[in-house]
Amino acid sequence: MQSEKTRTIAVHPERIVVTKYSLEVLRGPCRGLEKTFGRRLVQVGSAPECPLVIDDPTISRTHFSLEVDHLGHRLRDLDSKNGTFVEGCRIQDAYLPKTGARIAIGNTELMFRTLGETVEVQLSRESKFGEIIGRSAAMREIFALLTRLSPTDVTILLEGESGTGKELVAEAIHSHSPRANNPFVIFDCSAVAENLIESELFGHVKGAFTGASASREGAFIAATGGTLFLDEISELGPDLQPRLLRALEKREIKPVGSNRHIQADVRIVAATNRNLEVEVRNGNFREDLYYRLAVVPLRLPPLKERAEDIPLLVSHFLKSFGHEHGREVRISFETMAKLQQHSWPGNVRELKNFVERAAVLSDDGHISTRYIDERFTGALERRTTGHSSAVSADDTSVGTLTVDLELPFKDAKARLTEEFERLYWRRHLEAAAGNISLAARRTGIHRKSLEYLLRKLDITPAKKIE
C-alpha cells in the first residue's frame, strides 16, 4: 500500500488595485492645498495624525475616510460634528464617481479627482498574525506587510494611539524573524528617569557616576542577537538622540564612562503614539534620527476605525476568559452592537479590560448591557463636560480630573495627562484672549508646537486675536 502524499498549499494574499487620486482644497482656510494618494485608506481631518490635515476649526479631527476596495473609492463620514456632503448631498457612506466630485466639510470644499496611475495593495487572507487579531481590510493589509517584513532586519517604526497593540506587533515581528530564538527586549523611553536613560540603554562601567558600584550592560547588549523594542521613542530627550542615531548607523554603542565601543547585533523596532513627522517639524525630534527609525513606518489603526473587528476580538477575549475561569460567558447581538458603536478611546486594551470586567460581573453567563450603559454614560459625560472644544473658565478646575482605575497604569496616566493638558491650555488661552502666539510666549513653547497641541487636543480658542 502506497503512503499518501502530503501537499502544501500556499495561501496567496488578496490583491486590491488602487487607482491613485488627488484631493484639492477649493475653498476654506487651506485653499490651494493639494495632495495625491495611492494608499488603500486615507483619513481627512484637523488632527495632525491624518494623512491629509486641514487646519479648519469647523471640521472634526478625523472627519471622513476614503477607502479603496474592489468597487471603487468609498467615502465614509466618521461621526463628524457637522457632516460630509458630496455634490450638495449629505452622505454617511457612499462610493464616489470615477470622474471626480466636490466634497464639502465645514467651511472647506475639496475636489476629488481620480488619476490614471494604479498601485497594487496586498491583503492577507488570515485574520491573525502572532497575537494580533483582525479581519478588517486595515488589519489584513498590516498582516500582509508584516509577513514580508518580519524575516528581514529592516528597522520598523510603529505609530498609533495607546492601546492599539504596538508591543504585540513588535513581539510578533520578532517571533516571525530568524532572531526568534534570541532575546526580545523592551525599553520604554517614558518609564525611565531622564538622567538614567543613557545608562539603561547603553550600559555603564564601574565608577562612571555616583552610585555605579558595578558595571552594567544596557538594553542594546541585553538584546544581542535578538530584537530591541524602543517604546515611546518620542520621549527620548534631545541630548540622547545623537547617541541613538550613532548606535543605529554604526551598529555599535559606548557604555557610559567607557572609551571602548561595542558592536551591537540587534534589530530595532520603535513605537510612538505621536506623529513623529510633526515632532520633527516642531524641532522636538531629529530629522536624521526619524528617517533612520522610519525605514518602514507602519500605522496601527485605532479601534474606532475597524469596528468590524470588535466581534472577533470580543469572542477571543471571552474564550480566553472561559479557559482561565472554567465557565462560559455569552454575549447577545444587542450588546455586541453597543460595543461596536462605542469609540473606545483606550482601543483594544480598553475593550479587553471591559469585556473581562463584564464577564466577571455576569450572574447568568451573559454579559449584561447594564454594565455597558454605566460605562458609556460615564464616558459620554466626560466627553461633553471635560472635552469641550471651546475655551471656558467653567471646566478648568483641577477637581474635574478623575483616574480610571480599570485601565492599566500606562493608559490611565496617558488619559490623566491629556486631561491636565486640556485644562492647562484652556486656562492660558482664556488669559490670552485666544491669542495663540501670546499664550505660547507666556508658557515658553514654540507657537507651532502649541498649534500642534491644540489640534491634538481638539481645542479651538473661543476668540482669536492674531
Contacts in CASP RR format, 6 or more apart in sequence:
PFRMAT RR
TARGET T0000
AUTHOR 0000-0000-0000
METHOD contacts of the structure
MODEL  1
MQSEKTRTIAVHPERIVVTKYSLEVLRGPCRGLEKTFGRRLVQVGSAPEC
PLVIDDPTISRTHFSLEVDHLGHRLRDLDSKNGTFVEGCRIQDAYLPKTG
ARIAIGNTELMFRTLGETVEVQLSRESKFGEIIGRSAAMREIFALLTRLS
PTDVTILLEGESGTGKELVAEAIHSHSPRANNPFVIFDCSAVAENLIESE
LFGHVKGAFTGASASREGAFIAATGGTLFLDEISELGPDLQPRLLRALEK
REIKPVGSNRHIQADVRIVAATNRNLEVEVRNGNFREDLYYRLAVVPLRL
PPLKERAEDIPLLVSHFLKSFGHEHGREVRISFETMAKLQQHSWPGNVRE
LKNFVERAAVLSDDGHISTRYIDERFTGALERRTTGHSSAVSADDTSVGT
LTVDLELPFKDAKARLTEEFERLYWRRHLEAAAGNISLAARRTGIHRKSL
EYLLRKLDITPAKKIE
11 125 0 8 1.000
11 126 0 8 1.000
12 125 0 8 1.000
13 122 0 8 1.000
13 123 0 8 1.000
13 124 0 8 1.000
13 125 0 8 1.000
13 144 0 8 1.000
13 147 0 8 1.000
14 122 0 8 1.000
14 123 0 8 1.000
14 124 0 8 1.000
14 125 0 8 1.000
14 140 0 8 1.000
15 120 0 8 1.000
15 121 0 8 1.000
15 122 0 8 1.000
15 123 0 8 1.000
16 40 0 8 1.000
16 68 0 8 1.000
16 69 0 8 1.000
16 70 0 8 1.000
16 120 0 8 1.000
16 121 0 8 1.000
16 122 0 8 1.000
16 123 0 8 1.000
16 137 0 8 1.000
17 118 0 8 1.000
17 119 0 8 1.000
17 120 0 8 1.000
17 121 0 8 1.000
18 38 0 8 1.000
18 39 0 8 1.000
18 40 0 8 1.000
18 68 0 8 1.000
18 118 0 8 1.000
18 119 0 8 1.000
18 120 0 8 1.000
18 121 0 8 1.000
19 68 0 8 1.000
19 72 0 8 1.000
19 73 0 8 1.000
19 98 0 8 1.000
19 114 0 8 1.000
19 115 0 8 1.000
19 116 0 8 1.000
19 117 0 8 1.000
19 118 0 8 1.000
20 36 0 8 1.000
20 37 0 8 1.000
20 38 0 8 1.000
20 114 0 8 1.000
20 115 0 8 1.000
20 116 0 8 1.000
20 117 0 8 1.000
20 118 0 8 1.000
20 119 0 8 1.000
21 36 0 8 1.000
21 37 0 8 1.000
21 38 0 8 1.000
21 66 0 8 1.000
21 73 0 8 1.000
21 112 0 8 1.000
21 113 0 8 1.000
21 114 0 8 1.000
21 115 0 8 1.000
22 34 0 8 1.000
22 35 0 8 1.000
22 36 0 8 1.000
22 37 0 8 1.000
22 111 0 8 1.000
22 112 0 8 1.000
22 113 0 8 1.000
22 115 0 8 1.000
23 34 0 8 1.000
23 35 0 8 1.000
23 37 0 8 1.000
23 44 0 8 1.000
23 52 0 8 1.000
23 66 0 8 1.000
23 103 0 8 1.000
23 110 0 8 1.000
23 111 0 8 1.000
23 112 0 8 1.000
24 32 0 8 1.000
24 33 0 8 1.000
24 34 0 8 1.000
24 110 0 8 1.000
24 111 0 8 1.000
24 113 0 8 1.000
25 31 0 8 1.000
25 32 0 8 1.000
25 33 0 8 1.000
25 34 0 8 1.000
25 54 0 8 1.000
25 108 0 8 1.000
25 109 0 8 1.000
25 110 0 8 1.000
26 32 0 8 1.000
26 102 0 8 1.000
26 109 0 8 1.000
26 110 0 8 1.000
26 111 0 8 1.000
27 107 0 8 1.000
27 108 0 8 1.000
27 109 0 8 1.000
28 56 0 8 1.000
28 107 0 8 1.000
28 108 0 8 1.000
28 109 0 8 1.000
29 54 0 8 1.000
29 55 0 8 1.000
29 56 0 8 1.000
29 107 0 8 1.000
29 108 0 8 1.000
30 54 0 8 1.000
30 55 0 8 1.000
30 56 0 8 1.000
30 108 0 8 1.000
33 54 0 8 1.000
35 51 0 8 1.000
35 52 0 8 1.000
36 115 0 8 1.000
37 51 0 8 1.000
37 52 0 8 1.000
37 66 0 8 1.000
38 119 0 8 1.000
39 51 0 8 1.000
39 68 0 8 1.000
39 119 0 8 1.000
39 121 0 8 1.000
40 67 0 8 1.000
40 68 0 8 1.000
40 121 0 8 1.000
40 137 0 8 1.000
40 141 0 8 1.000
41 65 0 8 1.000
41 66 0 8 1.000
41 67 0 8 1.000
41 68 0 8 1.000
41 137 0 8 1.000
41 138 0 8 1.000
41 141 0 8 1.000
41 301 0 8 1.000
42 51 0 8 1.000
42 52 0 8 1.000
42 65 0 8 1.000
42 66 0 8 1.000
42 67 0 8 1.000
43 49 0 8 1.000
43 50 0 8 1.000
43 51 0 8 1.000
43 52 0 8 1.000
43 62 0 8 1.000
43 64 0 8 1.000
43 65 0 8 1.000
43 78 0 8 1.000
43 305 0 8 1.000
44 50 0 8 1.000
44 51 0 8 1.000
44 52 0 8 1.000
44 54 0 8 1.000
44 62 0 8 1.000
44 63 0 8 1.000
44 64 0 8 1.000
44 65 0 8 1.000
44 66 0 8 1.000
44 105 0 8 1.000
44 110 0 8 1.000
45 52 0 8 1.000
45 53 0 8 1.000
45 54 0 8 1.000
45 59 0 8 1.000
45 60 0 8 1.000
45 61 0 8 1.000
45 62 0 8 1.000
45 63 0 8 1.000
45 64 0 8 1.000
45 105 0 8 1.000
46 53 0 8 1.000
46 54 0 8 1.000
46 55 0 8 1.000
46 56 0 8 1.000
46 57 0 8 1.000
46 59 0 8 1.000
46 60 0 8 1.000
46 61 0 8 1.000
46 63 0 8 1.000
46 455 0 8 1.000
46 458 0 8 1.000
47 53 0 8 1.000
47 61 0 8 1.000
47 62 0 8 1.000
47 455 0 8 1.000
47 456 0 8 1.000
47 458 0 8 1.000
48 275 0 8 1.000
48 278 0 8 1.000
48 452 0 8 1.000
48 455 0 8 1.000
48 456 0 8 1.000
49 159 0 8 1.000
49 160 0 8 1.000
49 275 0 8 1.000
50 61 0 8 1.000
50 62 0 8 1.000
53 455 0 8 1.000
54 63 0 8 1.000
54 105 0 8 1.000
54 108 0 8 1.000
55 455 0 8 1.000
56 105 0 8 1.000
56 106 0 8 1.000
56 107 0 8 1.000
56 108 0 8 1.000
57 460 0 8 1.000
58 82 0 8 1.000
58 105 0 8 1.000
58 106 0 8 1.000
58 107 0 8 1.000
58 108 0 8 1.000
59 80 0 8 1.000
59 81 0 8 1.000
59 82 0 8 1.000
59 105 0 8 1.000
59 106 0 8 1.000
59 107 0 8 1.000
59 108 0 8 1.000
60 78 0 8 1.000
60 79 0 8 1.000
60 80 0 8 1.000
60 81 0 8 1.000
60 82 0 8 1.000
61 455 0 8 1.000
61 458 0 8 1.000
62 78 0 8 1.000
62 305 0 8 1.000
63 77 0 8 1.000
63 78 0 8 1.000
63 80 0 8 1.000
63 83 0 8 1.000
63 84 0 8 1.000
63 105 0 8 1.000
64 75 0 8 1.000
64 76 0 8 1.000
64 77 0 8 1.000
64 78 0 8 1.000
64 80 0 8 1.000
64 84 0 8 1.000
64 103 0 8 1.000
64 105 0 8 1.000
65 75 0 8 1.000
65 76 0 8 1.000
65 78 0 8 1.000
65 305 0 8 1.000
66 73 0 8 1.000
66 74 0 8 1.000
66 75 0 8 1.000
66 96 0 8 1.000
66 112 0 8 1.000
67 73 0 8 1.000
67 74 0 8 1.000
67 76 0 8 1.000
67 137 0 8 1.000
68 74 0 8 1.000
68 121 0 8 1.000
69 137 0 8 1.000
71 95 0 8 1.000
72 95 0 8 1.000
72 96 0 8 1.000
72 98 0 8 1.000
73 95 0 8 1.000
73 96 0 8 1.000
73 98 0 8 1.000
73 112 0 8 1.000
73 114 0 8 1.000
74 93 0 8 1.000
74 94 0 8 1.000
74 95 0 8 1.000
74 96 0 8 1.000
75 84 0 8 1.000
75 86 0 8 1.000
75 91 0 8 1.000
75 93 0 8 1.000
75 94 0 8 1.000
75 95 0 8 1.000
75 96 0 8 1.000
75 103 0 8 1.000
76 92 0 8 1.000
76 93 0 8 1.000
77 83 0 8 1.000
77 84 0 8 1.000
77 91 0 8 1.000
77 92 0 8 1.000
77 93 0 8 1.000
78 304 0 8 1.000
78 305 0 8 1.000
79 343 0 8 1.000
80 105 0 8 1.000
82 105 0 8 1.000
82 106 0 8 1.000
83 90 0 8 1.000
83 105 0 8 1.000
83 106 0 8 1.000
84 90 0 8 1.000
84 91 0 8 1.000
84 92 0 8 1.000
84 103 0 8 1.000
84 104 0 8 1.000
84 105 0 8 1.000
85 91 0 8 1.000
85 103 0 8 1.000
85 104 0 8 1.000
85 105 0 8 1.000
86 94 0 8 1.000
86 96 0 8 1.000
86 101 0 8 1.000
86 102 0 8 1.000
86 103 0 8 1.000
86 104 0 8 1.000
87 101 0 8 1.000
87 102 0 8 1.000
88 102 0 8 1.000
88 104 0 8 1.000
96 112 0 8 1.000
98 114 0 8 1.000
99 114 0 8 1.000
100 111 0 8 1.000
100 112 0 8 1.000
100 113 0 8 1.000
100 114 0 8 1.000
101 111 0 8 1.000
101 112 0 8 1.000
102 109 0 8 1.000
102 110 0 8 1.000
102 111 0 8 1.000
102 112 0 8 1.000
103 109 0 8 1.000
103 110 0 8 1.000
103 111 0 8 1.000
103 112 0 8 1.000
104 110 0 8 1.000
121 141 0 8 1.000
122 141 0 8 1.000
122 144 0 8 1.000
122 145 0 8 1.000
123 137 0 8 1.000
123 140 0 8 1.000
123 141 0 8 1.000
123 143 0 8 1.000
123 144 0 8 1.000
124 140 0 8 1.000
124 141 0 8 1.000
124 143 0 8 1.000
124 144 0 8 1.000
124 147 0 8 1.000
125 140 0 8 1.000
126 140 0 8 1.000
126 143 0 8 1.000
127 133 0 8 1.000
127 134 0 8 1.000
127 135 0 8 1.000
127 139 0 8 1.000
127 140 0 8 1.000
127 312 0 8 1.000
128 134 0 8 1.000
128 143 0 8 1.000
129 142 0 8 1.000
129 143 0 8 1.000
129 146 0 8 1.000
129 147 0 8 1.000
129 172 0 8 1.000
129 176 0 8 1.000
130 168 0 8 1.000
130 171 0 8 1.000
130 172 0 8 1.000
130 175 0 8 1.000
130 176 0 8 1.000
131 168 0 8 1.000
131 171 0 8 1.000
131 172 0 8 1.000
132 139 0 8 1.000
132 142 0 8 1.000
132 143 0 8 1.000
132 165 0 8 1.000
132 168 0 8 1.000
132 169 0 8 1.000
132 172 0 8 1.000
133 139 0 8 1.000
133 309 0 8 1.000
133 312 0 8 1.000
133 313 0 8 1.000
133 316 0 8 1.000
134 140 0 8 1.000
134 306 0 8 1.000
134 309 0 8 1.000
134 312 0 8 1.000
134 313 0 8 1.000
135 308 0 8 1.000
135 309 0 8 1.000
135 312 0 8 1.000
136 306 0 8 1.000
136 308 0 8 1.000
136 309 0 8 1.000
138 301 0 8 1.000
138 305 0 8 1.000
138 306 0 8 1.000
139 301 0 8 1.000
139 306 0 8 1.000
139 309 0 8 1.000
142 169 0 8 1.000
142 298 0 8 1.000
142 300 0 8 1.000
145 296 0 8 1.000
145 298 0 8 1.000
146 169 0 8 1.000
146 172 0 8 1.000
146 173 0 8 1.000
146 176 0 8 1.000
146 298 0 8 1.000
147 176 0 8 1.000
149 156 0 8 1.000
149 173 0 8 1.000
149 296 0 8 1.000
150 172 0 8 1.000
150 173 0 8 1.000
150 176 0 8 1.000
150 177 0 8 1.000
151 176 0 8 1.000
151 177 0 8 1.000
151 178 0 8 1.000
152 177 0 8 1.000
153 177 0 8 1.000
153 267 0 8 1.000
154 295 0 8 1.000
154 296 0 8 1.000
155 248 0 8 1.000
155 267 0 8 1.000
155 268 0 8 1.000
155 269 0 8 1.000
155 270 0 8 1.000
155 292 0 8 1.000
155 293 0 8 1.000
155 294 0 8 1.000
155 295 0 8 1.000
155 296 0 8 1.000
156 173 0 8 1.000
156 268 0 8 1.000
156 269 0 8 1.000
156 270 0 8 1.000
156 295 0 8 1.000
156 296 0 8 1.000
156 297 0 8 1.000
156 298 0 8 1.000
157 233 0 8 1.000
157 270 0 8 1.000
157 271 0 8 1.000
157 272 0 8 1.000
157 276 0 8 1.000
157 293 0 8 1.000
157 294 0 8 1.000
157 295 0 8 1.000
157 296 0 8 1.000
157 297 0 8 1.000
157 298 0 8 1.000
158 166 0 8 1.000
158 169 0 8 1.000
158 170 0 8 1.000
158 269 0 8 1.000
158 270 0 8 1.000
158 271 0 8 1.000
158 272 0 8 1.000
158 298 0 8 1.000
158 300 0 8 1.000
159 271 0 8 1.000
159 272 0 8 1.000
159 273 0 8 1.000
159 274 0 8 1.000
159 275 0 8 1.000
159 276 0 8 1.000
159 297 0 8 1.000
159 298 0 8 1.000
159 299 0 8 1.000
159 300 0 8 1.000
160 166 0 8 1.000
160 271 0 8 1.000
160 272 0 8 1.000
160 273 0 8 1.000
160 299 0 8 1.000
160 300 0 8 1.000
160 301 0 8 1.000
160 302 0 8 1.000
161 273 0 8 1.000
161 300 0 8 1.000
161 302 0 8 1.000
161 346 0 8 1.000
161 347 0 8 1.000
162 273 0 8 1.000
162 346 0 8 1.000
162 347 0 8 1.000
162 349 0 8 1.000
162 410 0 8 1.000
162 411 0 8 1.000
162 414 0 8 1.000
163 346 0 8 1.000
163 347 0 8 1.000
163 348 0 8 1.000
163 349 0 8 1.000
163 350 0 8 1.000
163 411 0 8 1.000
164 300 0 8 1.000
164 301 0 8 1.000
164 302 0 8 1.000
164 303 0 8 1.000
164 347 0 8 1.000
164 348 0 8 1.000
165 300 0 8 1.000
165 347 0 8 1.000
165 348 0 8 1.000
165 349 0 8 1.000
166 231 0 8 1.000
166 271 0 8 1.000
166 300 0 8 1.000
167 186 0 8 1.000
167 229 0 8 1.000
167 231 0 8 1.000
167 271 0 8 1.000
169 298 0 8 1.000
169 300 0 8 1.000
170 184 0 8 1.000
170 186 0 8 1.000
170 227 0 8 1.000
170 229 0 8 1.000
170 231 0 8 1.000
170 269 0 8 1.000
170 271 0 8 1.000
171 184 0 8 1.000
171 229 0 8 1.000
173 227 0 8 1.000
173 269 0 8 1.000
174 180 0 8 1.000
174 184 0 8 1.000
174 226 0 8 1.000
174 227 0 8 1.000
174 229 0 8 1.000
174 267 0 8 1.000
174 269 0 8 1.000
175 184 0 8 1.000
177 227 0 8 1.000
177 267 0 8 1.000
179 225 0 8 1.000
179 226 0 8 1.000
179 227 0 8 1.000
179 267 0 8 1.000
182 223 0 8 1.000
182 224 0 8 1.000
182 225 0 8 1.000
182 226 0 8 1.000
182 227 0 8 1.000
183 222 0 8 1.000
183 223 0 8 1.000
183 224 0 8 1.000
183 225 0 8 1.000
183 226 0 8 1.000
183 227 0 8 1.000
184 223 0 8 1.000
184 226 0 8 1.000
184 227 0 8 1.000
184 229 0 8 1.000
185 219 0 8 1.000
185 222 0 8 1.000
185 223 0 8 1.000
185 226 0 8 1.000
185 227 0 8 1.000
185 228 0 8 1.000
185 229 0 8 1.000
186 229 0 8 1.000
186 231 0 8 1.000
187 200 0 8 1.000
187 201 0 8 1.000
187 219 0 8 1.000
187 228 0 8 1.000
187 229 0 8 1.000
187 230 0 8 1.000
187 231 0 8 1.000
188 231 0 8 1.000
188 232 0 8 1.000
189 197 0 8 1.000
189 230 0 8 1.000
189 231 0 8 1.000
189 232 0 8 1.000
189 233 0 8 1.000
189 234 0 8 1.000
189 235 0 8 1.000
189 236 0 8 1.000
190 231 0 8 1.000
190 232 0 8 1.000
190 235 0 8 1.000
191 232 0 8 1.000
192 200 0 8 1.000
194 237 0 8 1.000
197 236 0 8 1.000
197 237 0 8 1.000
197 240 0 8 1.000
198 240 0 8 1.000
198 243 0 8 1.000
198 256 0 8 1.000
199 208 0 8 1.000
199 209 0 8 1.000
199 212 0 8 1.000
199 216 0 8 1.000
199 218 0 8 1.000
199 256 0 8 1.000
200 218 0 8 1.000
200 219 0 8 1.000
201 218 0 8 1.000
201 219 0 8 1.000
201 220 0 8 1.000
201 240 0 8 1.000
201 243 0 8 1.000
201 244 0 8 1.000
201 253 0 8 1.000
202 218 0 8 1.000
202 220 0 8 1.000
202 243 0 8 1.000
202 247 0 8 1.000
202 253 0 8 1.000
202 254 0 8 1.000
202 255 0 8 1.000
202 256 0 8 1.000
203 215 0 8 1.000
203 216 0 8 1.000
203 217 0 8 1.000
203 218 0 8 1.000
203 220 0 8 1.000
203 221 0 8 1.000
203 253 0 8 1.000
203 255 0 8 1.000
203 256 0 8 1.000
204 212 0 8 1.000
204 215 0 8 1.000
204 216 0 8 1.000
204 255 0 8 1.000
204 256 0 8 1.000
204 257 0 8 1.000
204 258 0 8 1.000
205 212 0 8 1.000
205 215 0 8 1.000
205 255 0 8 1.000
205 256 0 8 1.000
205 257 0 8 1.000
205 258 0 8 1.000
206 212 0 8 1.000
206 213 0 8 1.000
206 214 0 8 1.000
206 215 0 8 1.000
207 213 0 8 1.000
207 257 0 8 1.000
208 255 0 8 1.000
208 256 0 8 1.000
208 257 0 8 1.000
208 258 0 8 1.000
209 256 0 8 1.000
209 257 0 8 1.000
212 256 0 8 1.000
215 255 0 8 1.000
217 255 0 8 1.000
218 255 0 8 1.000
219 228 0 8 1.000
220 228 0 8 1.000
220 247 0 8 1.000
220 253 0 8 1.000
220 264 0 8 1.000
220 266 0 8 1.000
221 253 0 8 1.000
221 262 0 8 1.000
221 264 0 8 1.000
223 266 0 8 1.000
224 264 0 8 1.000
224 265 0 8 1.000
224 266 0 8 1.000
225 265 0 8 1.000
225 266 0 8 1.000
225 267 0 8 1.000
226 265 0 8 1.000
226 266 0 8 1.000
226 267 0 8 1.000
227 266 0 8 1.000
227 267 0 8 1.000
227 268 0 8 1.000
227 269 0 8 1.000
228 266 0 8 1.000
228 267 0 8 1.000
228 268 0 8 1.000
228 269 0 8 1.000
229 269 0 8 1.000
229 270 0 8 1.000
229 271 0 8 1.000
230 236 0 8 1.000
230 268 0 8 1.000
230 269 0 8 1.000
230 270 0 8 1.000
230 271 0 8 1.000
231 270 0 8 1.000
231 271 0 8 1.000
232 271 0 8 1.000
232 272 0 8 1.000
232 273 0 8 1.000
233 270 0 8 1.000
233 271 0 8 1.000
233 272 0 8 1.000
233 276 0 8 1.000
233 293 0 8 1.000
234 272 0 8 1.000
234 273 0 8 1.000
234 274 0 8 1.000
234 276 0 8 1.000
234 279 0 8 1.000
234 284 0 8 1.000
234 285 0 8 1.000
236 244 0 8 1.000
238 284 0 8 1.000
238 286 0 8 1.000
241 285 0 8 1.000
241 286 0 8 1.000
241 289 0 8 1.000
242 286 0 8 1.000
242 289 0 8 1.000
244 289 0 8 1.000
245 286 0 8 1.000
245 288 0 8 1.000
245 289 0 8 1.000
245 292 0 8 1.000
246 252 0 8 1.000
247 253 0 8 1.000
247 264 0 8 1.000
248 268 0 8 1.000
248 289 0 8 1.000
248 292 0 8 1.000
248 293 0 8 1.000
249 292 0 8 1.000
250 261 0 8 1.000
251 263 0 8 1.000
251 264 0 8 1.000
251 265 0 8 1.000
251 266 0 8 1.000
252 261 0 8 1.000
252 262 0 8 1.000
252 263 0 8 1.000
252 264 0 8 1.000
253 261 0 8 1.000
253 262 0 8 1.000
253 264 0 8 1.000
254 260 0 8 1.000
254 261 0 8 1.000
254 262 0 8 1.000
255 262 0 8 1.000
268 293 0 8 1.000
270 293 0 8 1.000
273 414 0 8 1.000
276 285 0 8 1.000
276 290 0 8 1.000
276 293 0 8 1.000
276 294 0 8 1.000
277 290 0 8 1.000
278 452 0 8 1.000
279 285 0 8 1.000
279 290 0 8 1.000
280 286 0 8 1.000
280 287 0 8 1.000
280 290 0 8 1.000
281 448 0 8 1.000
282 446 0 8 1.000
282 448 0 8 1.000
282 449 0 8 1.000
282 452 0 8 1.000
283 446 0 8 1.000
283 449 0 8 1.000
284 449 0 8 1.000
302 344 0 8 1.000
302 347 0 8 1.000
303 309 0 8 1.000
303 310 0 8 1.000
303 344 0 8 1.000
303 346 0 8 1.000
303 347 0 8 1.000
303 348 0 8 1.000
303 351 0 8 1.000
304 343 0 8 1.000
304 344 0 8 1.000
307 340 0 8 1.000
307 341 0 8 1.000
308 340 0 8 1.000
310 336 0 8 1.000
310 339 0 8 1.000
310 340 0 8 1.000
310 351 0 8 1.000
311 336 0 8 1.000
311 340 0 8 1.000
313 348 0 8 1.000
313 351 0 8 1.000
313 352 0 8 1.000
314 331 0 8 1.000
314 336 0 8 1.000
314 339 0 8 1.000
314 351 0 8 1.000
314 355 0 8 1.000
317 351 0 8 1.000
317 352 0 8 1.000
317 355 0 8 1.000
317 356 0 8 1.000
318 329 0 8 1.000
318 330 0 8 1.000
318 331 0 8 1.000
318 355 0 8 1.000
318 359 0 8 1.000
318 367 0 8 1.000
321 329 0 8 1.000
321 355 0 8 1.000
321 356 0 8 1.000
321 359 0 8 1.000
322 328 0 8 1.000
322 329 0 8 1.000
322 359 0 8 1.000
325 359 0 8 1.000
327 365 0 8 1.000
328 365 0 8 1.000
329 359 0 8 1.000
329 362 0 8 1.000
329 365 0 8 1.000
329 366 0 8 1.000
329 367 0 8 1.000
330 365 0 8 1.000
330 366 0 8 1.000
330 367 0 8 1.000
331 366 0 8 1.000
331 367 0 8 1.000
332 366 0 8 1.000
332 367 0 8 1.000
332 369 0 8 1.000
334 369 0 8 1.000
335 367 0 8 1.000
335 368 0 8 1.000
335 369 0 8 1.000
335 372 0 8 1.000
338 369 0 8 1.000
338 372 0 8 1.000
338 376 0 8 1.000
339 351 0 8 1.000
339 372 0 8 1.000
342 372 0 8 1.000
342 376 0 8 1.000
342 379 0 8 1.000
343 379 0 8 1.000
344 350 0 8 1.000
344 351 0 8 1.000
345 379 0 8 1.000
345 415 0 8 1.000
346 407 0 8 1.000
346 411 0 8 1.000
346 415 0 8 1.000
349 407 0 8 1.000
349 408 0 8 1.000
349 411 0 8 1.000
350 407 0 8 1.000
350 411 0 8 1.000
353 406 0 8 1.000
353 407 0 8 1.000
353 408 0 8 1.000
354 375 0 8 1.000
354 406 0 8 1.000
355 367 0 8 1.000
357 371 0 8 1.000
357 406 0 8 1.000
358 367 0 8 1.000
358 368 0 8 1.000
358 371 0 8 1.000
358 372 0 8 1.000
359 367 0 8 1.000
361 368 0 8 1.000
361 371 0 8 1.000
362 368 0 8 1.000
382 402 0 8 1.000
385 395 0 8 1.000
385 400 0 8 1.000
386 395 0 8 1.000
386 400 0 8 1.000
386 419 0 8 1.000
386 422 0 8 1.000
387 422 0 8 1.000
387 458 0 8 1.000
388 395 0 8 1.000
389 458 0 8 1.000
389 459 0 8 1.000
389 460 0 8 1.000
390 460 0 8 1.000
390 462 0 8 1.000
391 426 0 8 1.000
391 429 0 8 1.000
391 430 0 8 1.000
391 434 0 8 1.000
391 459 0 8 1.000
391 460 0 8 1.000
391 461 0 8 1.000
391 462 0 8 1.000
391 463 0 8 1.000
392 426 0 8 1.000
392 430 0 8 1.000
392 462 0 8 1.000
393 427 0 8 1.000
393 430 0 8 1.000
395 423 0 8 1.000
395 426 0 8 1.000
396 423 0 8 1.000
396 426 0 8 1.000
396 427 0 8 1.000
396 430 0 8 1.000
397 423 0 8 1.000
398 423 0 8 1.000
400 419 0 8 1.000
400 423 0 8 1.000
401 416 0 8 1.000
401 419 0 8 1.000
401 420 0 8 1.000
401 423 0 8 1.000
403 412 0 8 1.000
403 416 0 8 1.000
404 412 0 8 1.000
404 415 0 8 1.000
405 412 0 8 1.000
407 415 0 8 1.000
418 457 0 8 1.000
421 453 0 8 1.000
421 457 0 8 1.000
422 457 0 8 1.000
422 459 0 8 1.000
425 439 0 8 1.000
425 450 0 8 1.000
425 453 0 8 1.000
425 454 0 8 1.000
425 457 0 8 1.000
425 459 0 8 1.000
426 459 0 8 1.000
428 439 0 8 1.000
428 442 0 8 1.000
428 443 0 8 1.000
429 436 0 8 1.000
429 439 0 8 1.000
429 459 0 8 1.000
429 461 0 8 1.000
429 462 0 8 1.000
430 462 0 8 1.000
431 439 0 8 1.000
431 442 0 8 1.000
432 438 0 8 1.000
432 439 0 8 1.000
432 442 0 8 1.000
433 463 0 8 1.000
433 465 0 8 1.000
434 461 0 8 1.000
434 462 0 8 1.000
434 463 0 8 1.000
434 464 0 8 1.000
434 465 0 8 1.000
435 461 0 8 1.000
435 464 0 8 1.000
435 465 0 8 1.000
435 466 0 8 1.000
436 447 0 8 1.000
436 450 0 8 1.000
436 451 0 8 1.000
436 454 0 8 1.000
436 461 0 8 1.000
436 464 0 8 1.000
436 466 0 8 1.000
437 447 0 8 1.000
437 466 0 8 1.000
438 465 0 8 1.000
439 450 0 8 1.000
440 446 0 8 1.000
440 447 0 8 1.000
440 449 0 8 1.000
440 450 0 8 1.000
443 450 0 8 1.000
454 460 0 8 1.000
454 461 0 8 1.000
END
